[in-house]
Amino acid sequence: MPTMLYAAYGSNLSHAQMAARCPAARVVGGVMVPGWRLGFRTWAVIEEAPEAMVPIGIWAVTEDCVTALDVFEGVPDSYRRAPLPLPDGREALVYLECAGRHGPPTRAYADIIRVGYGDFGFDPAPLEAALAACRFAA
């Protein structure tokens, strides 16, 4: 079955969550992608920021996985698919927000992302900074 790369930065960093949503998905590894930063507008977003770097979990996914992710992400109303250039020259599918929501995430959602940061071995500092910037009440 053909696969493509998917770039996760929010709750889909959680290995358990991805196993439930996309059983065929396989971890490729984690990478820091320059030129982007993590933010929150109720849900996780990444935004272009030349001086920043964002932790990204890379998954190998099938077309069936992408179909399931499209439904979960609310394509095309909440998020849209886009290519994300990776530091090694490859490209991964990423979901970028198009809904323009406001407000901090729920504690449960933030905790799932914290688990995902641990699953990929990421330093939690960028996540905690993004949460603080959106006035998340820890």
N, C-alpha and C positions, 0 to 999 in steps of 0.2 A: 504494500500500500504506500503510495507516494507521501512524503512528509514535507513540511515546511517549518520554518522557525517562527515561534511566537514569543514576543517580548512582554513579560508580566512585570508590573511595578506595584500593584495593589494586592487585593485579597487573593488573586490567582498565583501569588508567590507560595501560598500554602500548599504543600505537597498533598495533604489530605483532601483539601478542597478540589484541587485539580484532578485527583484520582476519582472523586465522585462525579465531577462535571465532564471530564474527558478521560475515560479509562485508558485510551490508547496513547495519551500524552506521555512523553519521556523527558526527564530532566537532561538538558545538555550542559548547563552550568550557569554561573553568575558572572556578570560583567558590569563594569562601571562605564556608562555612556556619557561622553562629554557633550556639553551644549544644552542639557536639559536638567530640570529640577523637579522634584516631587512637590505636589501641592494637594490641597483638599478643598473641594466645593461639595460638601456632603460625602462624595465618593472621591477616591484617589484620582488625581490627574497628573500628567506631566506637561510641563510648559517649557518652551524654548528659553534658555538662559545661557548666553555665551560663557559666563564665568563659572557655571555649575557643572556638577556631574551627578547622575542619578543611578542608583543600583537597579539593575534589570536582571530578572531571572529568565533564562532562555529555555524554552521547551520545544521539542520536536513534536509537531501535531499533524494530524490527518485532516482531510477535508471535512470528515464527520465532526472532528473536534472544533473546527472553525465554525461550522454550522451551529453547534451547541453554544460556542462562545458568543456568536452573533446574537443569539436569542437572549442569553444571560446579560450581555452588555447593552442590549436595547438598540441595536443597529437598525435603522439609521437615526432614530430620534434622540438617543442619549449619547451614544458614542459612534464614531466612524472608524473604519479600518484605514490604516496608512502604513507605508513602509518606513521602517526605522533603520538607518545605516548603523552598523555595529563597528566598533574599533578595528576589528580584523578584516573589514572590507565586505563581509556578508551583510545581508539585509534580513530583518525580521518583521513580521506583521505586528503592529501595535494598535491599540484602541485609544483614540484621542477624543476627549469630551467635546460635544457640540451642543449640550443642553443649557449651559450657563446657570447651573444651580448655585445656591449660596448656603453657607452654614457648615459647622464642623461635623465630622463623622460621629456615629454612635460609638460607645465604648466597645461593644461587641465587634464591630467592623475594624476598629483600630487594633484590637487584640488579635484578630485573624491575620492582619498584616504583620504584626509583631512576630507571630508564629512563623509566617513566611520568611521574614528576614532571618530568623534563626535557622529555618530549613536550608536556606541558601548560604548561611554563614556570613551575612552582611553585617557591617557595623550599623547599629541602630541609630546613630547620630543623625543622618539625613531624615529618617522617619520622624524622630522625636522633634527635630527642628521644624519640619513641615506641620506637625500636629500643633506645636506651640504657636506657629505663625497664624494658624486658623482659629486660635483661641479655644483649642480643645481642652476640656476640663478633665485632666488626668485623675 
